[in-house]
Amino acid sequence: MTIRADNLLRDLPAARPAGVPDELFTTLAEGGGARVERIVSTGQASPDGFWYDQGWAELVLVVQGSAGLRIEADADVRTLGPGDWVMIPAGARHRVEWTQTDPPTVWLAVHFPPDGR
């Protein structure tokens, strides 16, 4: 068994890197059907009309920055800041409306099977 450690706020881009239109995804751990990743957003949002509709559950936590998350079943956009988290069940359509650029928005996302195992 190897113990790994780091800091979620290490090596963040000062701004959106030139030529990199997408968020930066780093898998921190995975196993047993689950995946934990760091996502760094620098002003990205879901494309117009696009909805995530995933076959797995996802817990997202904003560590730094802020973001607007829309869940299709909700009337309003949720504004998330440091420490705010949302549990998104499998099949719940959702999208990112906006993300803060300075400082970058850092998310911790945990993906796991829809039955929670």
C-alpha positions as CSV (number, residue, x, y, z in Angstrom):
1,M,0.0,0.0,0.0
2,T,1.3,3.4,-1.0
3,I,0.3,6.5,0.9
4,R,-0.2,9.5,-1.3
5,A,-0.7,13.1,-0.3
6,D,-0.8,16.5,-1.9
7,N,-2.8,19.8,-1.8
8,L,-5.8,20.5,-3.9
9,L,-4.7,24.1,-4.3
10,R,-1.2,23.3,-5.6
11,D,-0.2,24.2,-9.2
12,L,-3.3,26.1,-10.1
13,P,-3.2,28.1,-13.3
14,A,-3.1,31.9,-12.8
15,A,-5.7,32.2,-15.6
16,R,-7.1,30.0,-18.3
17,P,-4.1,28.5,-20.1
18,A,-3.8,29.7,-23.7
19,G,-5.3,27.1,-26.1
20,V,-7.0,25.2,-23.2
21,P,-10.8,25.7,-23.5
22,D,-11.7,22.9,-21.1
23,E,-11.5,22.5,-17.4
24,L,-8.5,20.6,-16.0
25,F,-9.4,17.2,-14.5
26,T,-7.0,15.2,-12.3
27,T,-8.0,11.8,-10.9
28,L,-6.8,11.6,-7.3
29,A,-8.0,8.1,-6.5
30,E,-10.2,5.4,-7.9
31,G,-11.3,1.9,-7.0
32,G,-14.4,-0.1,-6.0
33,G,-16.4,1.6,-8.7
34,A,-15.7,5.1,-7.3
35,R,-13.5,7.9,-8.6
36,V,-12.3,11.1,-6.9
37,E,-11.1,14.0,-9.0
38,R,-10.0,17.5,-8.7
39,I,-11.5,19.8,-11.3
40,V,-10.1,23.3,-12.0
41,S,-12.4,25.7,-13.8
42,T,-11.2,29.1,-15.1
43,G,-14.4,30.6,-16.5
44,Q,-15.8,27.6,-18.2
45,A,-19.5,26.8,-18.5
46,S,-21.6,24.1,-20.1
47,P,-22.3,24.8,-23.8
48,D,-25.8,26.3,-24.5
49,G,-28.4,23.5,-24.4
50,F,-26.0,20.9,-23.0
51,W,-27.0,18.9,-19.9
52,Y,-24.9,16.3,-18.0
53,D,-27.0,13.1,-17.7
54,Q,-24.8,10.6,-16.0
55,G,-25.3,7.0,-15.2
56,W,-23.5,7.4,-11.9
57,A,-24.0,9.5,-8.7
58,E,-21.7,12.5,-8.1
59,L,-20.9,14.6,-5.0
60,V,-19.3,17.9,-5.9
61,L,-17.7,20.3,-3.4
62,V,-16.4,23.7,-4.2
63,V,-13.0,24.1,-2.4
64,Q,-12.1,27.6,-3.9
65,G,-13.8,30.1,-6.1
66,S,-17.5,29.9,-7.0
67,A,-19.8,28.5,-9.6
68,G,-23.4,28.5,-10.7
69,L,-24.9,25.0,-10.9
70,R,-28.3,24.4,-12.5
71,I,-30.2,21.2,-11.7
72,E,-33.0,20.7,-14.3
73,A,-35.5,19.9,-11.7
74,D,-34.9,23.1,-9.8
75,A,-36.2,26.5,-10.7
76,D,-33.1,28.5,-9.7
77,V,-29.4,28.3,-10.3
78,R,-27.5,27.3,-7.2
79,T,-24.6,29.6,-6.4
80,L,-21.8,27.5,-4.8
81,G,-18.8,28.9,-2.9
82,P,-16.0,27.4,-0.7
83,G,-17.4,24.6,1.4
84,D,-20.7,24.2,-0.5
85,W,-21.5,20.7,-1.8
86,V,-24.2,19.1,-3.8
87,M,-25.1,15.4,-4.1
88,I,-26.3,14.8,-7.6
89,P,-28.1,11.4,-8.1
90,A,-27.5,9.3,-11.2
91,G,-29.8,10.6,-14.1
92,A,-30.3,14.1,-12.6
93,R,-29.7,16.4,-15.5
94,H,-27.5,19.3,-14.5
95,R,-25.2,21.9,-16.1
96,V,-22.6,24.5,-15.0
97,E,-23.8,28.0,-15.8
98,W,-20.6,29.8,-14.9
99,T,-17.4,29.5,-12.9
100,Q,-15.2,32.1,-11.3
101,T,-11.9,32.8,-13.0
102,D,-9.9,34.6,-10.4
103,P,-9.1,32.7,-8.3
104,P,-9.8,29.6,-10.3
105,T,-12.8,27.5,-9.1
106,V,-11.5,24.2,-7.6
107,W,-14.0,21.4,-7.3
108,L,-13.6,18.0,-5.5
109,A,-15.8,15.5,-7.3
110,V,-16.6,12.0,-6.1
111,H,-18.3,9.7,-8.7
112,F,-19.8,6.4,-7.6
113,P,-22.3,3.8,-8.7
114,P,-25.9,4.9,-8.6
115,D,-26.8,2.4,-5.9
116,G,-24.1,3.9,-3.6
117,R,-21.9,0.8,-3.5
